[in-house]
Amino acid sequence: MYKRQPFDNQYKLGGTILIRKNDLAITEINYSVPPAYKQHICGYRGWSVRHFDYSVEAKYEKIDDRYVLSYLRHSDEFIVEDTATDRRVPYAAISEFYTHGINVKGHQKISNKDNFSNSDYNSLFDHPDGYNVQYWRDFENEYNEAIVPEPIHTALSASRPLETQFATKLVRDSVMTPPVASRVPSINKKHGDFMIDYYAWLKDTKNPLGNAEVMDYLTKENEYTDNYFKPLKPIQKDVLKTIRTYVEEDFESLPIKENGFEYYYKYERDGEYPQYFRKEMKAEANEELLFDVNKLAEDHSFYKLGGIKPSPNSEVVAYYENITCLLYTSPSPRD
């Protein structure tokens, strides 16, 4: 009735997929980091905390005429080197998701706008403003698989009770003061005039990440900003949704005509970057893709492309790309 199909690749995650033979439905997926790839994705050297393993297990259950997610387990394993006691302590960070009493009728699919949150924080922890102890006790009594071991409860409440942690999560720390940048005079001479810049030390464009003073100040600015906007976190997603309603998602710019070609760009729905095209100014001319910035940006945390300029004979295009978020860019030609 079932067929378990293995998959493994030294450059990707490996595991198995369980497929029902009668309807070819995937009912279970298991994958982890293959041994040959651990040296690339897991940290083995130079860290006191070493990422040892990563695995995911997902199960699907058939309800009426469709399959729905019924169980999900995500596990990250670490080895911590305690230099004080000269010990290696293994840890496992495990998240489990269960479903009960699923009703698949009368529900609409969640739209991309409602399902998307461009944030670097845990929404499930940041948005709630309360923690009901009795609710979770009753929940654990009804669903035994949701019981959290007492040592974990104790560790989570070591500094403050969970009720207090949630209650203060959205409360601004009024004692925190904004950081003040140091004034260090730097004298520059331009065209016979002397200029004093007291904040030139912040303009490290060569290696800002390696400049401890710059990074320390920027970290304090970010911490102050996060603290100041804590009360607004519950409405951040609503604000983002409102902004997106005013954005034309399928957008095409007006063409720029140059040397017998029309140059223009497009934004596709759910695309964060533009696509640049050109088309010869002739009847039934084909559209030519010059740059798909969505693909160019895939392997970079920051990417910017601009300065696109075709050559006089329209055979070469000059452009610049920035992958570091610094002020300087790298010009390049493309045929």
N, C-alpha and C positions, 0 to 999 in steps of 0.2 A: 504493500500500500504506500510505503514511503521509500524514497531513495535519498541517501545522504551523499551529497556531492562535495568532495574536498576541493579547496582552492588554496594555493600557496605560491608566493612569489618572493624572491629575496629582496625586491624593491618595494613591496607593498605588504599590507596586513594579510595574514593567512588564517584559514579556519575551515568551517564546513557550513553547508546550506542544506536544510532538510526540505525536500520537495514531495508533495503528494502526487502520486502517479496519475490518479484519476482526473484531477483538474489542474495539475501543474502549479499548484499554489505553494508559495514559500511559507512554511509554518514555523521555521526555527533558523536562526542565524547565530553562529558562534565565530568570533575571530579574535586574534591576538597578534602580538609582534613575533614574527618568525625569528629563530635564533640568528640567522645570517644578517638580519636587519637591526638587531638590538644595538649594535655598536653605533648606528646612525641616529636612532630615535631615543635610546636610553643612555643616560649619563653614567659612565663607569669610572671615569678618572677625573681627579681634580676638584671634586665637590665633596662637602661633608654630607650632603643629602643626595643620594644616587637613585635615579629612576630605574627600577629593575624590570617592571613588566606592565603591560596594559592589555586588558581584555574586555570584550563586550558580548553579552548574551541577550538575544531578543526572541520572544515567542509570540506567535499569533494564533488567535482562536476564531473559529468560524461561527458567526452569529447571523442567522438568516442566510442571506446570499452574499455576504462579504466577510472578509477577514479583518480583524482588528487587533491592535497590539494589546496583549494581555499581561506580558511580563517583560521587564527590561532590567538588566544588571550591568553596571559599569564598574570596573575595578582598576585601580592604579596601585602598584606596589612599589615601595621605597625601602631603601636601606640607609639608615642614619648612622653615621660614625660619630660616636660620642668621644671626643678627644680628651675630655676630663677624666673619664673612667676607662678609656681605651677599649670601648665595647662597640659592637655593631648591632643595632636594634632594627629588626624588620617591622615595617608598618604597611597596612593596606587601607586605602581610602575606597570605600565601597558605597555605591548608590544603587538602590533598588526601587523599581516602580511596579506597582500592582494595579490591576483594574478589577472592579466588582460591579455586577449588575449593569452591564453596558446596555444602553438603549440606542440602537443605530437608526431608529425611525424618527422622522420629523426634525432632524438636525441638519443645518446648513454647514457647508465646508467653511472653515475659518479663512478669511481673506488674507492675502499676503501682507496687507497693511497692518492687520490686527496681530498677525503671527510674527512680525519682524520687530526687533528692538536692537538698534545699533548702540549698544552700551557695553562697557567693560566691567560691569558689576553683576552680582547675582540678584536678579529681579525678584526671585521667590523670597529672598531675605530682606531686600530693601523696601519693597512696597508695603507689606503688611505692617500695621502699626500696633499690633497686639499679639499676645501669645496666651491662649486659653488653656491652662493646665488641665482642667477637668475634661475639656473636649478631647485632648489627646489621650488621656487615661481611658476614657470610654472607647475611643477608637481602637486602642491597643487591645482592650478586652474583647472587642468584637472581631478584630482581625489579628490573629496571633503573629502572622508574618511581619506585622508592622512594629512589633515590640523592639524597642531600642535597649540594648544591654545597659544595666545600671552603671557600669564604669564609664560608658560614653556620656550618659546623662550627667554624671558627676563631673567629668572633664569639661563638658560644655558650660556647666554652671560654676566652674571653679572661681572665676573672677566676680561674676555677678549672676543672679538668677536670670533665667531666660526671659521671664516677664519683663524685667528691667532692661535687658539688652534690646528687646524689640521696641519697648516704649521709648527708649532714647535714640533709636536708630535714625529717627527722622527729626530729632531735636538738635538745633544748632548749639554748639558749644560757645556760649557768650564770652567765655574767658579768653579764647584764642584770639590773638591779635595778628594783624597782617604783617608779613615779613617786610623788613626795610633793607633795601640793597645798600651795601657799603659804597661810600663815595671815595673812589681812588682816582686822583687827577692823572690824566694822560694828555700830553701836549702834542698837538699836530700843527705842522706848518704847511699852509697851502697858499700859494701865490703871494707870499710875503706876509700873510696874516697868521697869527697864532690862535689856535682854538683849543679850549680845554674841555675834554669829555670825561666826566666823572664816572661814567658807566661803561667805558670801553672794555673793561675786563669781562663784561657779559657777552661781548660780541666775538666769542671764539667760534669761528666758522670752520676751522680745520678739524678739531677733535673735541666737540662739546661733551660727548659722552665720557671722555677720559679726563675732563676737567672737573675735579672734585668740588671746587668752590662754586662753579656755575651750576652743576647738577644739584648740589645741596640747596642752593637758593631756589631753583626752579621746583624742586620737590616741596619745599615749604610753601611756595605760591600755590601749587596744585592742592596741597592739603588744606590750605586756607579756603581756596575756592570750593572744594568739595564740602567742607564744613559749612560754609555760608549758604550753599544751595540745598542742604539736606531737607529742609521743609518742602521743597518743590519737587522732590523725587517722585512722589505718587502721580504727579500730573505730567511728567516728562514725556511719557509715551503718548498721552493725549495731545500734547503740543506737537509732537513729531507727526502724528496722524493728521492734524489740522494743516500743518505746513505742506505735507505731501498732497493734500487735496487741491492746493493751488498750483502744484507743479504739473506741467504738461508732460506726461511720462513718455508718450510717443512723439518726440519732437524732431523736426528737421529744420535746419537753419536755411536762410536765404543763400543762394549760390553766389560765389565770387568768380567772375569771369576773367580768365587769364590765358593768353596764347592758345585760344581755341578750345579751352576746357572750362568746365564749371566745377568749382571746388566747394564742398559743403560737408557738414557733419550731421550725425543723427544720434539721438538717445533712444534706446529701446526700453520697453517696460521692464522694470526691475534691474536695469543696467546702471551701474554707478559711474561709468565713464563713457565718453562719446566714441563713435566710430567715424572715421574720416574717409570720404569718398571723392571721386572725381568722375566726370562723364564728358566725353567728347561732344562738342556742340554740333552734332549731326543728327539727322533723323534716325530713330531706332538705335541709337548708340547704347552700348552696354555700360552698366555701372561698374566702376572699378574700385575695390576696397583698398585703401592705402594703409590705414592703421586701425586695428581693433584694439583700443586701449584697455578694454576689459580683459583681454587675454594677456596683453603686455604687463598688466599690473598684478597678475595672479600670484607671482612668486615674490612680491615685494609688499612690505608693510606700508610704504609710501611710494606713490608713483605720480609723476606729472609729465605730460608731453605737450610741447608747444613750439612756437616759432616755425611752423610749417611753411616752407617757401620753395616752389618749383623752380627749376633752372630755366633759362630762356628757351632751350629746345624741348622742355617738358619731359626729359628722359630721366632726370634725377631730382629728388626732393630732399631738401635740407631740413633738419628738425633738431630739437634738443629734448633730452629726457633727464629727469631729476629723480633719483631713487633714494636720496639721503635726507631730503627735507632741508638741506643747507642752501645757501644763497647761490652757490656756483652751479653751473649746469654743464653738460657734456654735449656739444654739437656733433651731429652725425649725418652722413649722406645715405640715401637709399635709392636704388634703381626703381 
